[in-house]
Amino acid sequence: MVPAMKRCPYCKKDTQADLERCEHCGKPLTLRVKVEQFAEEKFNVDVRLLYCCIGMVMGGLITLIALFPFASFGIGPFVTQGYLRSSISEVQSSQRVAQVSPTVQAVAIQPTVTVEPSVTVLPTRTPEPIAIFTPSPTSPPTSTPPPTDTPVPTPIPTDTSPLTQLQTGQTWRQGGMTARIYTYDQVVDSCEGSAGATWNIWAVWRIVIKNETDSVSNIELAPNNFEARDGSGRPLKLYMMRDEAPGCSYNPYHPGSANVDVKGLGPGEEVRIRIYGIQDPLAGASFRFIISSAGPIENAVWELPLKQ
């Protein structure tokens, strides 16, 4: 019977299948043999490493033992022993020389005079004084004034647009002059006019005219410089005077003061005027008061209400 064969993975030759090692190259063919061979090789390696370590430890110990005298006592004893040997040799040689030559011996016996070397005293150097830094008194920090804001120029008010109709309390601006009706009242009153005439007062309003320019202005107000018209356009009769002028029953009223002349109205100065309505309006819920000319002011219009 022919035994079963298998190929060796190492030498690639056929060998019997039941063998644990190749009959040609001797390599292990079974797992058990491979494990045993690996363990044997590993053991041999470990043994070699162990021997190396033991050798290194022994060499270190021998080195320490050899260096122990130097480490414990230093090199002083060895140097001292050498120095003593050289001194003994010198004494023996000097004794032999003395026996041969008495003169030399006498000279050798004489005490030797030690000449001290002369010491040259070097001049001492006076140390230079050390400059002590004294800080100068610091002056208090000067405060920088905050930057002043550049004054913004006051915008010049624009003139009131033509054909504008204002209300009580509103201001008309034109040519640096202003005009404003600051009070308006409807009343039923009468006052004796010139030549015994009786004036029926139905309303009174006050105007302030102010010069807002840098120069002096002249203002002249006469009956033909202002007017009032009712809702139908009919002109109304008015009476005008300075507000501080004395008058009759309803606030100051003074007949005959129709003209108001203001000469030399300086910058920032103002004049106050009082106006009476002496003819009742016939139509409309309001009427218009117009300053046709007062210095640079022209055609300034206010619409004033009428009580029904």
C-alpha positions, 0 to 999 in steps of 0.5 A: 500500500502506497502511503499518502503524500503531501507537499512540503511548504518549505522545500516543495517536495513530496513527503509522507503525510503522517510525518511531523517533519519533512524528510527532505529539509527537516522543517516542521509540518504539524502545528505541535512541532511548530509550537515546540520549535518556536518555544525552543528557539525562544528559550535559547534567545532568552538564555542568551539575553540572560547571560548578557545581562549577568555579564554586564552586571558582573562587569559593573560590580568589578568596576565599582570594586576597583574604584572604591578606594578612590571614592572612599579615601581620595587620592591623597594617601597615594600622593602622600606616599610618593612624596615621602619616598622622594623626601627620603631619597633626597636625605640619603643623597645629601648625607652621602655628599656630606661624608665626601666633602666636609666643606660642603657639609659645613655649608649644608649645615649652615642655616639658610637665610630666607630672603623675603621677596620685596613687596611693591606697594601699588598706588591705591586708586581713589574710587570715583564717586558714584553718581546718585540719580536724583529724579527731578521733581515732576511737574503736574501734568498739564491738562489739555483743555477739551476741544471747544465745539465750533459754534454752529451758526444760527440758521436764518429763518426763511421768509414766509411764502406769499399767499400764506394765510396765518392763524392767531399766534403764527408769525409772518417773516419777511426781510428780517422783520416779523409780525405776529397777532398774539391776542384776538377777542370778539367783544360787543362794546361802544366808545365815543369817537371824534366829534361825538360819534359813537363807535361800535366795537365788535373785535380787538386784536394786538400785533407785535412787529419786531426787527430781527436784523442787525441794522435800524429800520423805520416803520410807518403804519397808516390806515392805508397800510392795512385792511380787513375784509369779510367773507364776501370781500367787503372792506371793514372799518378799523381803528389802530393805535399803539397798545400802550396808548390810553383809551376808553372802556374796552382796553386802551382806546384813543380816538385820533391815533390812526397813524403809528410812526416808528422811527429808528427801530433798532436790532431786537426792538419791537413795537406793539399795536392794538387794532379795533374793528368798528364795522360788523362783518356781514358774511362768512365765518371768518375775516382776513386781516392784511398788512399791505406794507410795514417796512419790508413786510408786504401783504402779510395775511391772517385769517381770524374766526368770527363767533356765530 
